[in-house]
Amino acid sequence: MSAPILKTRTRLSEVRYEIRGELARRARELEAAGRSLIKLNIGNPGAFGFRAPAHLQQAVAGNIAQADPYTHQQGLPAAREAIAAFHRTRGTPNASPERVFVGNGVSELIDLSLRALLDPGDEVLLPSPDYPLWSAATILNDGVPVYYGCRPDHGFLPDPDEIEAKLTARTRAIVLINPNNPTGASYPRALLERIVAIAARNGLLLMADEIYDSILYDGAPFQPLAPLAGDVPCLSLGGLSKVHRACGWRIGWAVLSGDPVATGGFHHAMDLLGALRLCANVPGQFAIGAALHGEDTIAPLCAPGGRLHEARRAVIESVAASGHLELVAPAAALYAFPRVVGAAAEGFDDHAFALELLDSEGVLVVPGSSFNVTWRDHFRVTLLPEPDVLREVFARIDRVLARRAATAAGARRRGAVA
């Protein structure tokens, strides 16, 4: 007699994470068969030759003997003070160690914070496109994601009037991903002030995913949200993974600002959930002070001549030279989000394109619709490879799109003859 099939959680059927999904599984199959691939699906600096800065490595190594015990559920006191001090320099109100939570990456803190906030059926306003973990964590904590558009014809910036129009009696929070993944947009101060005002009028929590806060190009500004929020409850998220190229260390933090009375219950809930998982990775926490108050190692990479800046330049120039693509140039972060246009866009399906690109040209990208948009004419690439690798990638992309454009033109000719 066969064993009964284990039932899984029903809501998992609503969760999408194509960054490590079906296409990534196909890539592993091809690699197992001996294919060499260029994988641009994950913003993982260490996979592209980047290393965590030496002074962070030394901070961990020099304290490893102290890293064996559990620490406080909110994090090492010295690490929390370093984070609070960094936020005080930004003007974050009430930035004290007591209001800092250290987690196993920002990903864990997103999950914990939504679990602390949501009752079944509560709604969270999310950008579209979003980083899909936000949608997944909302769904798996019994919430309802409600999307506000960030369209390419508006520079991928949100429209505050649309955000306000999406509010209902069940809305609990507005999520902002700034600088943005996947689009590379960086939000101007005036726009953020309008969104803060909406949260203030409606008693909402602002959740600011600022993991890319120092990855900026060509003078693009970054405006942290918490100083603008003032007494409005705001949870600001950052970490070591991107700016400091230490993804595998799994160190992120969240700073809760705003009126202490209004945020007291949420603070207690976050503390409780943090205690249930005991604590975050301890060795990596010893690097936080060095990261936030030591040498700036990301600015040279983003400046003209720096590797990230030149990788971004390679993508912008490759798209400009293509007859099949257009791009809102990323102002920040580690990604570009090109759009397919012209004849190649006729009947275009981003997932089918990504699979064809992988099978025929050995390049793995993420379909744009994986980021919870209704349009299917975009895809995301990371800017982490060497510039020449990215030029080669876009040559391969152009070959696939040229074939699709030729097929579309042939179909039009046959239709005209018929």
C-alpha positions as CSV (number, residue, x, y, z in Angstrom):
1,M,0.0,0.0,0.0
2,S,1.4,3.4,-1.0
3,A,2.0,6.1,1.6
4,P,-0.5,8.9,1.7
5,I,0.6,12.1,-0.2
6,L,1.6,14.8,2.2
7,K,-0.6,17.9,1.8
8,T,1.3,21.3,1.5
9,R,0.0,24.7,2.4
10,T,-2.6,25.9,-0.1
11,R,-1.3,29.5,-0.3
12,L,2.1,28.3,-1.6
13,S,0.4,28.0,-5.0
14,E,0.1,31.8,-5.0
15,V,3.8,32.3,-4.4
16,R,6.2,33.0,-7.3
17,Y,10.0,33.3,-7.1
18,E,11.3,32.8,-10.6
19,I,14.7,34.3,-9.6
20,R,15.4,30.8,-8.3
21,G,12.5,29.0,-10.0
22,E,11.8,26.9,-13.1
23,L,14.4,28.6,-15.3
24,A,17.1,28.2,-12.7
25,R,16.3,24.5,-12.5
26,R,16.6,24.3,-16.3
27,A,20.0,26.0,-16.0
28,R,21.2,23.4,-13.5
29,E,20.1,20.6,-15.9
30,L,22.1,22.2,-18.8
31,E,25.1,22.7,-16.6
32,A,24.9,19.0,-15.5
33,A,24.9,18.1,-19.2
34,G,28.2,20.1,-19.7
35,R,26.8,23.5,-20.9
36,S,28.6,26.7,-19.9
37,L,26.1,29.4,-19.0
38,I,26.2,33.1,-18.1
39,K,23.7,33.4,-15.2
40,L,22.3,36.9,-14.6
41,N,19.3,35.9,-12.5
42,I,20.6,36.7,-9.0
43,G,22.3,39.8,-7.6
44,N,25.0,37.8,-5.8
45,P,28.3,39.7,-5.9
46,G,30.4,36.8,-4.6
47,A,29.4,34.7,-7.6
48,F,31.0,37.3,-9.9
49,G,34.3,37.7,-8.2
50,F,33.5,40.4,-5.6
51,R,34.7,39.9,-2.1
52,A,33.5,41.4,1.2
53,P,35.9,44.3,2.1
54,A,39.1,43.2,4.0
55,H,38.2,45.3,7.0
56,L,34.9,43.5,7.4
57,Q,36.7,40.1,7.1
58,Q,39.2,41.2,9.7
59,A,36.4,42.3,12.1
60,V,34.8,38.9,11.9
61,A,38.0,36.9,12.2
62,G,39.2,39.0,15.1
63,N,36.0,38.3,17.1
64,I,35.3,34.7,16.1
65,A,36.3,33.5,19.6
66,Q,33.4,35.5,21.0
67,A,30.8,34.3,18.5
68,D,29.8,30.9,20.0
69,P,27.0,31.9,22.4
70,Y,23.5,33.1,21.4
71,T,23.2,36.8,21.6
72,H,20.2,39.0,22.4
73,Q,17.3,38.4,20.0
74,Q,17.6,41.9,18.6
75,G,21.3,41.6,18.0
76,L,24.7,42.3,19.6
77,P,24.5,45.5,21.6
78,A,27.6,47.0,19.8
79,A,26.2,46.1,16.4
80,R,22.8,47.7,17.3
81,E,24.6,50.9,18.5
82,A,26.6,51.1,15.3
83,I,23.4,50.8,13.2
84,A,21.6,53.4,15.4
85,A,24.5,55.8,15.2
86,F,24.5,55.4,11.4
87,H,20.8,56.2,11.3
88,R,21.3,59.2,13.6
89,T,23.7,60.7,11.0
90,R,20.9,60.4,8.5
91,G,18.4,62.1,10.7
92,T,16.3,59.1,11.6
93,P,14.2,60.0,14.6
94,N,14.4,57.9,17.8
95,A,17.4,56.0,16.4
96,S,18.5,54.0,19.4
97,P,19.9,50.5,19.9
98,E,16.6,49.5,21.5
99,R,14.8,50.1,18.2
100,V,17.2,48.1,16.0
101,F,16.6,44.5,15.0
102,V,19.4,42.4,13.4
103,G,18.3,39.5,11.3
104,N,19.5,36.7,9.0
105,G,19.5,39.1,6.1
106,V,16.8,41.5,5.1
107,S,14.8,38.6,3.8
108,E,14.2,37.2,7.3
109,L,13.3,40.7,8.6
110,I,10.7,41.2,5.9
111,D,9.0,38.0,6.9
112,L,9.2,38.7,10.6
113,S,7.9,42.3,10.2
114,L,4.9,41.2,8.1
115,R,4.2,38.4,10.5
116,A,4.2,40.9,13.4
117,L,1.9,43.3,11.5
118,L,-0.8,41.3,9.6
119,D,-4.0,39.6,10.5
120,P,-5.7,37.4,7.9
121,G,-7.0,39.5,5.1
122,D,-5.0,42.7,5.9
123,E,-3.6,44.4,2.8
124,V,-0.1,45.6,2.0
125,L,0.6,48.1,-0.8
126,L,3.5,46.9,-2.9
127,P,5.2,48.4,-5.9
128,S,4.7,46.7,-9.3
129,P,7.3,45.6,-10.3
130,D,8.3,44.5,-6.9
131,Y,11.0,42.3,-5.4
132,P,8.9,39.1,-5.2
133,L,9.9,38.2,-1.7
134,W,7.7,41.0,-0.5
135,S,4.7,39.5,-2.3
136,A,5.5,36.0,-1.1
137,A,6.0,37.1,2.6
138,T,2.7,39.0,2.5
139,I,0.8,36.0,1.1
140,L,2.4,33.5,3.5
141,N,1.6,35.7,6.5
142,D,-2.1,35.6,5.4
143,G,-2.1,39.1,4.0
144,V,-3.2,40.4,0.6
145,P,-0.7,42.2,-1.8
146,V,-2.2,45.2,-3.5
147,Y,0.0,46.6,-6.2
148,Y,0.6,50.2,-7.2
149,G,2.2,50.7,-10.6
150,C,5.7,52.0,-11.3
151,R,5.6,52.3,-15.1
152,P,8.6,52.7,-17.5
153,D,6.9,55.7,-19.1
154,H,7.1,57.4,-15.7
155,G,10.7,56.4,-15.0
156,F,9.5,53.5,-12.9
157,L,8.4,55.9,-10.2
158,P,5.2,55.4,-8.2
159,D,2.2,57.7,-8.5
160,P,1.1,58.9,-5.0
161,D,-2.4,59.5,-6.2
162,E,-2.6,55.9,-7.3
163,I,-1.3,54.7,-4.0
164,E,-3.9,56.7,-2.2
165,A,-6.7,55.4,-4.5
166,K,-5.7,51.8,-3.6
167,L,-6.2,52.3,0.2
168,T,-9.0,50.4,1.9
169,A,-10.1,49.8,5.5
170,R,-7.8,46.7,5.5
171,T,-4.6,48.5,4.4
172,R,-1.9,48.2,7.0
173,A,1.4,49.3,5.3
174,I,3.0,50.9,2.2
175,V,6.2,49.2,1.0
176,L,8.8,51.2,-0.8
177,I,11.9,49.6,-2.5
178,N,14.3,52.4,-2.9
179,P,16.7,52.2,-4.7
180,N,14.6,49.8,-6.6
181,N,15.1,46.2,-7.5
182,P,14.4,45.4,-10.4
183,T,14.3,48.8,-12.1
184,G,17.2,50.8,-10.7
185,A,15.0,53.8,-10.0
186,S,15.9,56.1,-7.1
187,Y,13.0,58.1,-5.6
188,P,13.2,61.9,-5.3
189,R,12.5,63.6,-2.0
190,A,9.3,65.3,-3.1
191,L,7.8,62.0,-4.1
192,L,8.7,60.4,-0.8
193,E,7.2,63.3,1.1
194,R,3.9,62.8,-0.6
195,I,3.8,59.1,0.3
196,V,4.7,59.9,3.9
197,A,1.7,62.3,4.0
198,I,-0.5,59.5,2.8
199,A,0.7,57.2,5.5
200,A,0.3,59.9,8.1
201,R,-3.3,60.6,7.1
202,N,-4.3,57.0,7.2
203,G,-2.3,55.6,10.1
204,L,-0.1,53.2,8.1
205,L,3.3,51.7,8.6
206,L,5.9,52.7,6.1
207,M,8.3,49.9,5.2
208,A,11.4,51.1,3.4
209,D,13.6,48.4,1.7
210,E,16.9,50.4,1.4
211,I,19.3,47.5,0.9
212,Y,20.9,49.3,-2.2
213,D,21.2,52.7,-0.5
214,S,24.8,53.5,-1.5
215,I,24.8,51.9,-5.0
216,L,24.3,55.1,-7.0
217,Y,25.5,56.2,-10.4
218,D,26.3,59.5,-12.1
219,G,25.2,61.7,-9.1
220,A,21.9,60.0,-8.5
221,P,20.7,61.0,-5.0
222,F,19.4,58.6,-2.3
223,Q,16.9,60.0,0.1
224,P,16.3,57.8,3.2
225,L,12.6,57.6,4.2
226,A,12.8,57.7,8.0
227,P,14.0,61.3,8.3
228,L,11.0,62.4,6.2
229,A,8.6,60.2,8.1
230,G,9.2,61.9,11.5
231,D,6.6,60.6,13.9
232,V,5.0,58.4,11.2
233,P,5.8,54.7,12.0
234,C,8.6,53.6,9.6
235,L,10.7,50.4,9.4
236,S,13.9,51.0,7.5
237,L,15.7,47.9,6.2
238,G,19.4,47.5,5.2
239,G,22.2,45.0,5.4
240,L,25.6,43.8,4.4
241,S,24.6,41.8,1.3
242,K,24.8,44.3,-1.5
243,V,26.7,47.5,-0.6
244,H,29.2,45.4,1.3
245,R,29.2,42.3,-1.0
246,A,28.7,39.9,1.9
247,C,25.5,38.1,0.9
248,G,26.5,34.7,2.4
249,W,27.0,36.3,5.8
250,R,23.2,36.8,6.1
251,I,23.2,40.0,8.1
252,G,20.5,42.6,7.7
253,W,18.9,45.1,10.1
254,A,15.6,46.9,10.6
255,V,15.3,50.3,12.4
256,L,11.9,51.2,13.8
257,S,11.3,54.9,13.9
258,G,8.3,57.1,14.6
259,D,6.2,57.8,17.6
260,P,7.3,55.3,20.3
261,V,3.7,55.0,21.7
262,A,2.2,54.3,18.3
263,T,5.0,51.7,17.5
264,G,5.2,50.1,20.9
265,G,3.0,47.1,20.1
266,F,4.8,46.4,16.9
267,H,8.1,46.7,18.6
268,H,7.0,44.1,21.1
269,A,5.8,41.8,18.4
270,M,9.1,42.0,16.5
271,D,11.0,41.3,19.7
272,L,8.9,38.3,20.4
273,L,9.3,36.8,16.9
274,G,13.0,37.5,17.1
275,A,13.2,35.6,20.4
276,L,11.4,32.6,18.9
277,R,14.3,32.2,16.4
278,L,16.8,32.9,19.2
279,C,19.1,35.3,17.4
280,A,20.7,36.2,14.0
281,N,24.0,34.8,12.8
282,V,26.5,36.1,15.4
283,P,29.9,36.1,13.6
284,G,28.7,38.4,10.8
285,Q,27.3,40.9,13.4
286,F,30.9,41.8,14.3
287,A,31.3,43.3,10.9
288,I,28.5,45.8,11.1
289,G,30.4,48.6,12.9
290,A,33.3,48.3,10.4
291,A,30.8,48.3,7.5
292,L,28.9,51.4,8.5
293,H,31.6,53.5,10.0
294,G,34.7,52.3,8.2
295,E,36.1,52.8,4.7
296,D,33.6,53.4,1.9
297,T,34.4,50.7,-0.6
298,I,31.3,50.9,-2.8
299,A,31.6,54.5,-4.1
300,P,34.7,53.7,-6.2
301,L,32.9,50.8,-7.9
302,C,30.0,53.1,-8.8
303,A,32.1,56.0,-10.1
304,P,33.2,56.4,-13.7
305,G,35.9,53.8,-14.4
306,G,34.6,51.6,-11.5
307,R,33.5,48.1,-12.3
308,L,29.8,48.6,-11.6
309,H,29.7,51.9,-13.4
310,E,31.3,50.4,-16.5
311,A,29.1,47.4,-16.4
312,R,26.1,49.7,-16.4
313,R,27.6,51.6,-19.2
314,A,28.0,48.4,-21.2
315,V,24.3,47.6,-20.8
316,I,23.1,51.1,-21.7
317,E,25.3,51.2,-24.8
318,S,24.3,47.7,-25.8
319,V,20.6,48.5,-25.5
320,A,21.1,51.8,-27.5
321,A,22.8,49.8,-30.3
322,S,20.0,47.3,-30.5
323,G,17.0,47.7,-32.7
324,H,14.9,45.5,-30.4
325,L,15.4,47.0,-27.0
326,E,14.9,50.2,-24.9
327,L,15.9,51.0,-21.4
328,V,15.2,53.4,-18.6
329,A,18.8,53.8,-17.5
330,P,19.2,52.5,-13.9
331,A,20.2,55.3,-11.6
332,A,21.0,52.9,-8.7
333,A,21.2,49.3,-7.5
334,L,22.6,46.3,-9.3
335,Y,20.1,45.7,-12.2
336,A,18.8,46.8,-15.5
337,F,15.2,46.2,-16.7
338,P,15.2,46.4,-20.5
339,R,12.0,46.3,-22.6
340,V,11.6,44.5,-25.9
341,V,10.1,46.7,-28.7
342,G,9.4,46.7,-32.4
343,A,8.8,43.6,-34.5
344,A,10.5,41.4,-31.8
345,A,7.8,42.4,-29.4
346,E,4.9,41.1,-31.5
347,G,3.3,38.3,-29.6
348,F,6.2,38.5,-27.1
349,D,6.1,36.3,-24.0
350,D,8.9,37.0,-21.5
351,H,9.0,33.5,-20.1
352,A,9.2,31.8,-23.5
353,F,11.9,34.3,-24.5
354,A,13.9,33.6,-21.3
355,L,13.7,29.9,-21.9
356,E,14.8,30.3,-25.6
357,L,17.7,32.5,-24.6
358,L,18.8,29.9,-22.0
359,D,18.5,26.9,-24.3
360,S,19.9,28.5,-27.5
361,E,22.4,31.1,-26.2
362,G,23.3,29.9,-22.7
363,V,22.2,33.1,-20.9
364,L,19.9,33.0,-17.9
365,V,17.8,36.2,-17.2
366,V,14.6,36.7,-15.2
367,P,11.3,37.4,-17.0
368,G,9.9,40.8,-16.1
369,S,6.5,39.3,-15.2
370,S,8.2,37.5,-12.3
371,F,8.3,40.8,-10.5
372,N,4.5,41.0,-10.4
373,V,3.7,43.1,-13.4
374,T,0.9,42.5,-15.9
375,W,3.1,43.4,-18.9
376,R,5.3,40.7,-20.4
377,D,7.8,42.7,-22.5
378,H,10.6,43.2,-19.9
379,F,13.4,41.1,-18.4
380,R,15.9,41.7,-15.7
381,V,19.7,41.3,-15.8
382,T,22.2,42.0,-13.0
383,L,25.1,44.5,-13.5
384,L,27.6,42.3,-11.6
385,P,29.5,40.6,-14.5
386,E,32.5,42.2,-16.2
387,P,31.5,44.8,-18.8
388,D,32.8,42.7,-21.7
389,V,30.7,39.8,-20.5
390,L,27.6,42.0,-20.5
391,R,28.4,43.1,-24.1
392,E,28.5,39.5,-25.1
393,V,25.3,38.8,-23.3
394,F,23.5,41.5,-25.2
395,A,24.9,40.3,-28.5
396,R,23.3,36.9,-27.7
397,I,20.1,38.6,-26.7
398,D,20.0,40.5,-29.9
399,R,20.4,37.3,-31.9
400,V,17.3,35.8,-30.3
401,L,15.3,38.9,-30.7
402,A,16.4,39.3,-34.4
403,R,15.1,35.7,-35.0
404,R,11.8,36.6,-33.4
405,A,11.6,39.9,-35.4
406,A,12.2,37.9,-38.6
407,T,9.6,35.4,-37.8
408,A,7.1,38.2,-37.1
409,A,7.9,39.9,-40.4
410,G,7.5,36.6,-42.2
411,A,4.1,36.0,-40.6
412,R,3.0,39.5,-41.7
413,R,4.1,38.9,-45.3
414,R,2.2,35.6,-45.4
415,G,-0.8,37.3,-44.0
416,A,-0.7,40.0,-46.6
417,V,-0.4,37.4,-49.4
418,A,-3.3,35.5,-48.1
